[in-house]
């Protein structure tokens, strides 16, 4: 993977720190709205899993991956900076 692409996708910034919880709340709301609108379609015992899985699995995994990537990049930057001084 290109380093610039990885930085753009995984490096944490203030914008991304605000976008992640916003996306989580939006997925929770969409899950409840879609289930509420199409409850008769999901009955009996059915559920709308797509936005639920996004909110419970994908977004937390993405957050952890971004956090780990940012820590590794910061430590690499810190190590290269201390070697040059």
Secondary structure, DSSP 8 states (H G I E B T S, - for coil): --HHHHHHHHS--HHHHHHHHHHHHHHHHHHHHHHHHTHHHHTTT----HHHHIIIIIHHHHHHHHHHHHHHHHHHHHHHHHHH-
